[in-house]
């Protein structure tokens, strides 16, 4: 059985296929209830109404099931709102290598 965080972190963004949802900063949390084994994943869309969220939720559930975690809940939260500051350094490098210029991270 693969760690649920590892499985979910590897899910690729369906719109920008060179980056994972973890690298993009969409993935906020992955928790597994030790009593029930149920996995709860929390994600934040890049903007309210993002059309890719249904695909992302389905891809998360598929990745968890393949990793041996069939009992999963995917929650979407809007606060705090997603920010380009949440893109990881690895994500920024992948975007740049693909010719997509990410905005610079806010210092601090």
Secondary structure, 3 states (H helix, E strand, C coil): CCCHHHHHHCCECCCCCCCEHHHHCCEEEEEECCCCCCEEEEECCCCCCCCCHHHHHHHHHHHHHHCCCCCEEEEECCCCCCCHHHCCHHHHHHHHHCCCCCCCCCCC
